[in-house]
Amino acid sequence: GTMPFNLRNFEEEKKAKMGVTECVNHNLIEPFKVLFEKANEIVAQFKFTVLLMANGPHRITGLPFDMGLYESELTINDPELKILLSSSVNPNVIEKEEED
């Protein structure tokens, strides 16, 4: 996953680099990979931040996403991946809404 910060934003960048390096070495965080699109290709990215809590995941950032507004020429055939993609990133909110 990506982290929502830049090392240059820290007051003590040298200490921040050491801390981040330690976290990367222990697989706690991963560096942000620079992505690019091919010429004449349209690409969209939708990102959000999720807290992994004891009672389940909790999405804390990101805009709402309505899949009905978008169409792709590609399809996902793996049934397990389809189930994962259709699951909520904030299941507790859905449960509370259904209870009302």
OpenMM code with the backbone's topology and positions (N, CA, C; nanometers):
from openmm import Vec3, app, unit

residues = "GLY THR MET PRO PHE ASN LEU ARG ASN PHE GLU GLU GLU LYS LYS ALA LYS MET GLY VAL THR GLU CYS VAL ASN HIS ASN LEU ILE GLU PRO PHE LYS VAL LEU PHE GLU LYS ALA ASN GLU ILE VAL ALA GLN PHE LYS PHE THR VAL LEU LEU MET ALA ASN GLY PRO HIS ARG ILE THR GLY LEU PRO PHE ASP MET GLY LEU TYR GLU SER GLU LEU THR ILE ASN ASP PRO GLU LEU LYS ILE LEU LEU SER SER SER VAL ASN PRO ASN VAL ILE GLU LYS GLU GLU GLU ASP".split()
positions = [
    Vec3(0.0801, -0.1185, 0.0000),
    Vec3(0.0000, 0.0000, 0.0000),
    Vec3(0.0844, 0.1249, 0.0000),
    Vec3(0.0224, 0.2314, -0.0361),
    Vec3(0.0919, 0.3596, -0.0404),
    Vec3(0.0691, 0.4349, 0.0892),
    Vec3(0.1625, 0.5210, 0.1204),
    Vec3(0.1506, 0.6028, 0.2405),
    Vec3(0.1226, 0.7466, 0.1982),
    Vec3(0.0337, 0.8133, 0.2681),
    Vec3(-0.0070, 0.9483, 0.2271),
    Vec3(0.0861, 1.0575, 0.2787),
    Vec3(0.2152, 1.0409, 0.2623),
    Vec3(0.3076, 1.1450, 0.3054),
    Vec3(0.4325, 1.1422, 0.2191),
    Vec3(0.5075, 1.2502, 0.2257),
    Vec3(0.6335, 1.2626, 0.1556),
    Vec3(0.7400, 1.2894, 0.2605),
    Vec3(0.8543, 1.2271, 0.2482),
    Vec3(0.9608, 1.2462, 0.3467),
    Vec3(1.0029, 1.3924, 0.3589),
    Vec3(0.9903, 1.4686, 0.2516),
    Vec3(1.0284, 1.6107, 0.2573),
    Vec3(0.9374, 1.6908, 0.3495),
    Vec3(0.8215, 1.6364, 0.3836),
    Vec3(0.7277, 1.7079, 0.4699),
    Vec3(0.7649, 1.7004, 0.6173),
    Vec3(0.8571, 1.6132, 0.6539),
    Vec3(0.8966, 1.5989, 0.7936),
    Vec3(0.9987, 1.7050, 0.8322),
    Vec3(0.9925, 1.7504, 0.9568),
    Vec3(1.0881, 1.8501, 1.0051),
    Vec3(1.2302, 1.7957, 1.0001),
    Vec3(1.2475, 1.6696, 1.0387),
    Vec3(1.3794, 1.6073, 1.0385),
    Vec3(1.3787, 1.4940, 0.9365),
    Vec3(1.4068, 1.5309, 0.8119),
    Vec3(1.3961, 1.4359, 0.7010),
    Vec3(1.4892, 1.3160, 0.7194),
    Vec3(1.6082, 1.3385, 0.7737),
    Vec3(1.7047, 1.2292, 0.7919),
    Vec3(1.6489, 1.1227, 0.8872),
    Vec3(1.5885, 1.1660, 0.9985),
    Vec3(1.5288, 1.0712, 1.0930),
    Vec3(1.4084, 1.0006, 1.0302),
    Vec3(1.3311, 1.0748, 0.9525),
    Vec3(1.2151, 1.0154, 0.8859),
    Vec3(1.2600, 0.9063, 0.7892),
    Vec3(1.3680, 0.9315, 0.7136),
    Vec3(1.4200, 0.8312, 0.6205),
    Vec3(1.4617, 0.7046, 0.6942),
    Vec3(1.5286, 0.7223, 0.8086),
    Vec3(1.5712, 0.6050, 0.8862),
    Vec3(1.4499, 0.5258, 0.9342),
    Vec3(1.3482, 0.5954, 0.9836),
    Vec3(1.2281, 0.5278, 1.0322),
    Vec3(1.1541, 0.4560, 0.9216),
    Vec3(1.1410, 0.5219, 0.8078),
    Vec3(1.0706, 0.4609, 0.6946),
    Vec3(1.1497, 0.3412, 0.6422),
    Vec3(1.2823, 0.3542, 0.6352),
    Vec3(1.3655, 0.2418, 0.5908),
    Vec3(1.3451, 0.1213, 0.6814),
    Vec3(1.3417, 0.1445, 0.8113),
    Vec3(1.3187, 0.0362, 0.9075),
    Vec3(1.1812, -0.0279, 0.8846),
    Vec3(1.0804, 0.0545, 0.8614),
    Vec3(0.9452, 0.0021, 0.8356),
    Vec3(0.9407, -0.0789, 0.7062),
    Vec3(1.0082, -0.0308, 0.6012),
    Vec3(1.0124, -0.1033, 0.4735),
    Vec3(1.0845, -0.2366, 0.4919),
    Vec3(1.1965, -0.2359, 0.5664),
    Vec3(1.2727, -0.3595, 0.5891),
    Vec3(1.1919, -0.4647, 0.6641),
    Vec3(1.0958, -0.4222, 0.7441),
    Vec3(1.0122, -0.5155, 0.8197),
    Vec3(0.8739, -0.5345, 0.7551),
    Vec3(0.8621, -0.4919, 0.6284),
    Vec3(0.7382, -0.5086, 0.5506),
    Vec3(0.6164, -0.4446, 0.6161),
    Vec3(0.6377, -0.3354, 0.6893),
    Vec3(0.5253, -0.2634, 0.7491),
    Vec3(0.4649, -0.1644, 0.6506),
    Vec3(0.5473, -0.1094, 0.5641),
    Vec3(0.5007, -0.0199, 0.4581),
    Vec3(0.5776, -0.0524, 0.3308),
    Vec3(0.5255, -0.0081, 0.2188),
    Vec3(0.5914, -0.0267, 0.0901),
    Vec3(0.6112, 0.1095, 0.0264),
    Vec3(0.7206, 0.1285, -0.0463),
    Vec3(0.7395, 0.2570, -0.1145),
    Vec3(0.6352, 0.2747, -0.2241),
    Vec3(0.6027, 0.3989, -0.2526),
    Vec3(0.5068, 0.4310, -0.3583),
    Vec3(0.5723, 0.4068, -0.4930),
    Vec3(0.5113, 0.3249, -0.5730),
    Vec3(0.5648, 0.2964, -0.7055),
    Vec3(0.5078, 0.3979, -0.8046),
    Vec3(0.5941, 0.4557, -0.8849),
    Vec3(0.5510, 0.5528, -0.9846),
    Vec3(0.4847, 0.4774, -1.0992),
    Vec3(0.3635, 0.5176, -1.1324),
    Vec3(0.2880, 0.4538, -1.2395),
    Vec3(0.2784, 0.5481, -1.3591),
    Vec3(0.2676, 0.4924, -1.4768),
    Vec3(0.2493, 0.5744, -1.5960),
    Vec3(0.1644, 0.4964, -1.6948),
    Vec3(0.0998, 0.5686, -1.7850),
    Vec3(0.0151, 0.5031, -1.8837),
    Vec3(0.0836, 0.5051, -2.0197),
    Vec3(0.0425, 0.4125, -2.1038),
    Vec3(0.0951, 0.4065, -2.2394),
    Vec3(0.0355, 0.5215, -2.3200),
    Vec3(0.1019, 0.5582, -2.4267),
    Vec3(0.0537, 0.6665, -2.5125),
    Vec3(-0.0870, 0.6350, -2.5629),
    Vec3(-0.1740, 0.7337, -2.5616),
    Vec3(-0.3120, 0.7249, -2.6102),
    Vec3(-0.4005, 0.6295, -2.5303),
    Vec3(-0.3623, 0.5952, -2.4098),
    Vec3(-0.4429, 0.5094, -2.3227),
    Vec3(-0.5084, 0.5948, -2.2147),
    Vec3(-0.6294, 0.5582, -2.1757),
    Vec3(-0.6997, 0.6270, -2.0675),
    Vec3(-0.6893, 0.5396, -1.9434),
    Vec3(-0.6456, 0.5993, -1.8345),
    Vec3(-0.6264, 0.5255, -1.7098),
    Vec3(-0.6921, 0.6028, -1.5967),
    Vec3(-0.7572, 0.5321, -1.5071),
    Vec3(-0.8160, 0.5953, -1.3886),
    Vec3(-0.7706, 0.5181, -1.2657),
    Vec3(-0.7401, 0.5919, -1.1601),
    Vec3(-0.7027, 0.5292, -1.0335),
    Vec3(-0.7979, 0.5783, -0.9260),
    Vec3(-0.8416, 0.4881, -0.8423),
    Vec3(-0.9272, 0.5227, -0.7299),
    Vec3(-0.8585, 0.4705, -0.6053),
    Vec3(-0.8212, 0.5609, -0.5167),
    Vec3(-0.7462, 0.5219, -0.3976),
    Vec3(-0.8214, 0.5623, -0.2723),
    Vec3(-0.7947, 0.4898, -0.1652),
    Vec3(-0.8525, 0.5232, -0.0355),
    Vec3(-0.7630, 0.4653, 0.0727),
    Vec3(-0.7832, 0.5109, 0.1944),
    Vec3(-0.7067, 0.4621, 0.3088),
    Vec3(-0.7989, 0.3821, 0.3990),
    Vec3(-0.7532, 0.2654, 0.4397),
    Vec3(-0.8315, 0.1768, 0.5255),
    Vec3(-0.7536, 0.1498, 0.6530),
    Vec3(-0.8213, 0.1632, 0.7668),
    Vec3(-0.7624, 0.1232, 0.8940),
    Vec3(-0.8034, -0.0207, 0.9204),
    Vec3(-0.7084, -0.1042, 0.9554),
    Vec3(-0.7388, -0.2431, 0.9884),
    Vec3(-0.7607, -0.2505, 1.1382),
    Vec3(-0.8871, -0.2496, 1.1775),
    Vec3(-0.9249, -0.2468, 1.3184),
    Vec3(-0.9601, -0.3879, 1.3663),
    Vec3(-0.9639, -0.4064, 1.4982),
    Vec3(-0.9983, -0.5364, 1.5562),
    Vec3(-1.1381, -0.5814, 1.5141),
    Vec3(-1.2299, -0.4858, 1.4971),
    Vec3(-1.3674, -0.5202, 1.4591),
    Vec3(-1.3893, -0.5152, 1.3076),
    Vec3(-1.2816, -0.5072, 1.2307),
    Vec3(-1.2925, -0.5101, 1.0856),
    Vec3(-1.2352, -0.3853, 1.0210),
    Vec3(-1.2282, -0.3832, 0.8874),
    Vec3(-1.1713, -0.2686, 0.8164),
    Vec3(-1.2597, -0.1448, 0.8277),
    Vec3(-1.1954, -0.0277, 0.8234),
    Vec3(-1.2690, 0.0988, 0.8314),
    Vec3(-1.2061, 0.1976, 0.7335),
    Vec3(-1.2804, 0.2320, 0.6267),
    Vec3(-1.2303, 0.3275, 0.5266),
    Vec3(-1.2381, 0.4674, 0.5845),
    Vec3(-1.1251, 0.5408, 0.5793),
    Vec3(-1.1235, 0.6752, 0.6371),
    Vec3(-1.1037, 0.7854, 0.5338),
    Vec3(-1.0584, 0.7533, 0.4131),
    Vec3(-1.0444, 0.8548, 0.3089),
    Vec3(-1.0914, 0.7969, 0.1766),
    Vec3(-1.1119, 0.8839, 0.0803),
    Vec3(-1.1515, 0.8417, -0.0533),
    Vec3(-1.2927, 0.8855, -0.0850),
    Vec3(-1.3165, 0.9068, -0.2116),
    Vec3(-1.4482, 0.9496, -0.2573),
    Vec3(-1.5373, 0.8291, -0.2819),
    Vec3(-1.6690, 0.8482, -0.2795),
    Vec3(-1.7589, 0.7370, -0.3137),
    Vec3(-1.7344, 0.6935, -0.4584),
    Vec3(-1.7528, 0.5662, -0.4848),
    Vec3(-1.7284, 0.5125, -0.6187),
    Vec3(-1.8515, 0.4360, -0.6652),
    Vec3(-1.9111, 0.4809, -0.7746),
    Vec3(-2.0287, 0.4154, -0.8316),
    Vec3(-1.9849, 0.3412, -0.9577),
    Vec3(-1.9720, 0.2089, -0.9483),
    Vec3(-1.9252, 0.1300, -1.0628),
    Vec3(-2.0199, 0.1397, -1.1818),
    Vec3(-2.1459, 0.1744, -1.1579),
    Vec3(-2.2422, 0.1869, -1.2660),
    Vec3(-2.2116, 0.3020, -1.3615),
    Vec3(-2.1258, 0.3942, -1.3196),
    Vec3(-2.0913, 0.5088, -1.4037),
    Vec3(-1.9772, 0.4791, -1.5010),
    Vec3(-1.9161, 0.3605, -1.4886),
    Vec3(-1.7970, 0.3298, -1.5674),
    Vec3(-1.8133, 0.1970, -1.6394),
    Vec3(-1.7476, 0.1874, -1.7533),
    Vec3(-1.7543, 0.0660, -1.8329),
    Vec3(-1.6128, 0.0292, -1.8759),
    Vec3(-1.5820, -0.0992, -1.8734),
    Vec3(-1.4492, -0.1449, -1.9130),
    Vec3(-1.4621, -0.2519, -2.0198),
    Vec3(-1.3649, -0.2561, -2.1069),
    Vec3(-1.3619, -0.3614, -2.2084),
    Vec3(-1.3000, -0.4901, -2.1520),
    Vec3(-1.2460, -0.4831, -2.0304),
    Vec3(-1.1836, -0.5981, -1.9660),
    Vec3(-1.2789, -0.6588, -1.8639),
    Vec3(-1.2631, -0.7872, -1.8370),
    Vec3(-1.3469, -0.8535, -1.7375),
    Vec3(-1.2593, -0.9322, -1.6404),
    Vec3(-1.3140, -0.9551, -1.5222),
    Vec3(-1.2466, -1.0360, -1.4209),
    Vec3(-1.3174, -1.1705, -1.4175),
    Vec3(-1.2416, -1.2782, -1.4376),
    Vec3(-1.3005, -1.4117, -1.4441),
    Vec3(-1.2792, -1.4935, -1.3170),
    Vec3(-1.1835, -1.4575, -1.2358),
    Vec3(-1.1534, -1.5320, -1.1129),
    Vec3(-1.2655, -1.5114, -1.0117),
    Vec3(-1.3403, -1.6180, -0.9743),
    Vec3(-1.4542, -1.6034, -0.8827),
    Vec3(-1.4152, -1.5470, -0.7459),
    Vec3(-1.2994, -1.5886, -0.6936),
    Vec3(-1.2560, -1.5379, -0.5630),
    Vec3(-1.2275, -1.3881, -0.5691),
    Vec3(-1.1649, -1.3444, -0.6772),
    Vec3(-1.1351, -1.2024, -0.6933),
    Vec3(-1.2634, -1.1218, -0.7101),
    Vec3(-1.3619, -1.1772, -0.7815),
    Vec3(-1.4911, -1.1091, -0.7966),
    Vec3(-1.5580, -1.0884, -0.6609),
    Vec3(-1.5534, -1.1902, -0.5758),
    Vec3(-1.6122, -1.1790, -0.4413),
    Vec3(-1.5398, -1.0714, -0.3614),
    Vec3(-1.4069, -1.0728, -0.3677),
    Vec3(-1.3283, -0.9730, -0.2950),
    Vec3(-1.3610, -0.8318, -0.3427),
    Vec3(-1.3679, -0.8119, -0.4732),
    Vec3(-1.3958, -0.6791, -0.5278),
    Vec3(-1.5374, -0.6316, -0.4972),
    Vec3(-1.6302, -0.7235, -0.4790),
    Vec3(-1.7678, -0.6828, -0.4492),
    Vec3(-1.7904, -0.6602, -0.2998),
    Vec3(-1.6920, -0.6944, -0.2175),
    Vec3(-1.7078, -0.6762, -0.0728),
    Vec3(-1.6856, -0.5301, -0.0340),
    Vec3(-1.7425, -0.4916, 0.0774),
    Vec3(-1.7323, -0.3542, 0.1255),
    Vec3(-1.6006, -0.3334, 0.1991),
    Vec3(-1.5437, -0.2130, 0.1861),
    Vec3(-1.4238, -0.1791, 0.2633),
    Vec3(-1.4621, -0.1188, 0.3968),
    Vec3(-1.5912, -0.1045, 0.4199),
    Vec3(-1.6406, -0.0488, 0.5456),
    Vec3(-1.7674, -0.1249, 0.5854),
    Vec3(-1.7562, -0.2565, 0.6123),
    Vec3(-1.8757, -0.3385, 0.6336),
    Vec3(-1.9596, -0.2977, 0.7539),
    Vec3(-1.8999, -0.2415, 0.8570),
    Vec3(-1.9765, -0.2038, 0.9760),
    Vec3(-2.0778, -0.0940, 0.9457),
    Vec3(-2.0449, -0.0039, 0.8552),
    Vec3(-2.1376, 0.1032, 0.8185),
    Vec3(-2.2590, 0.0439, 0.7491),
    Vec3(-2.2375, -0.0522, 0.6620),
    Vec3(-2.3483, -0.1156, 0.5904),
    Vec3(-2.4398, -0.1874, 0.6891),
    Vec3(-2.3808, -0.2596, 0.7852),
    Vec3(-2.4618, -0.3306, 0.8840),
    Vec3(-2.5481, -0.2337, 0.9631),
    Vec3(-2.4925, -0.1210, 1.0027),
    Vec3(-2.5681, -0.0231, 1.0804),
    Vec3(-2.6817, 0.0355, 0.9977),
    Vec3(-2.6546, 0.0624, 0.8679),
    Vec3(-2.7585, 0.1180, 0.7815),
    Vec3(-2.8713, 0.0174, 0.7626),
    Vec3(-2.8381, -0.1115, 0.7496),
    Vec3(-2.9399, -0.2144, 0.7293),
    Vec3(-3.0251, -0.2339, 0.8535),
    Vec3(-2.9671, -0.2104, 0.9729),
    Vec3(-3.0408, -0.2279, 1.0974),
    Vec3(-3.1478, -0.1211, 1.1149),
    Vec3(-3.1265, 0.0003, 1.0581),
    Vec3(-3.2214, 0.1120, 1.0748),
    Vec3(-3.3511, 0.0906, 1.0023),
] * unit.nanometer
topology = app.Topology()
chain = topology.addChain("A")
for resn in residues:
    res = topology.addResidue(resn, chain)
    for name in ("N", "CA", "C"):
        topology.addAtom(name, app.Element.getBySymbol(name[0]), res)
